[in-house]
Amino acid sequence: MMALGFLLFRGFMSGATYYFEVRELLVKGSSIYNETVRVNGQVVPGSVQQRAQGTELTFRITDVNGGGENVSIFYKGVVPDSFKVGEDLVAEGHLGADGIFQAHSLMPKCPSRYQPAG
């Protein structure tokens, strides 16, 4: 019974993973190199480059509430249909010593889905 409780607790905690804003991620710097984390930001217009028949993507994100700081992201995989320039997204992966965030998952936010109809 305790084992089941432990597994449920771990599942809940992994589902409730905190994400960093861009500024917070940059402040953490080397203390989180190669740790799996999530970062939230807005895709910077003019920064998106797609290669290798659409499966390699590099772009920058900036803090959603401004601030001017940004982080470069590299992603290899199928790009979600809802990925859009100027929109918010959460990227999961790790920050490398080169300052590039190596994402293994992109989770674009779609504001229209979360706003009440009316």
Buried (B, 14 or more C-beta within 10 A) or exposed (E): EEEEEEEEEEEEEEEEEEBBBBBBBBEBEEEBEEEEBBBBBBBBEEBBEEEEEEEBBBBBBBBBEEEEBBBBBBBBEEBBEEBBEEEBBBBBBBBEEEEBBBBEEBBBBEEEEEEEEE
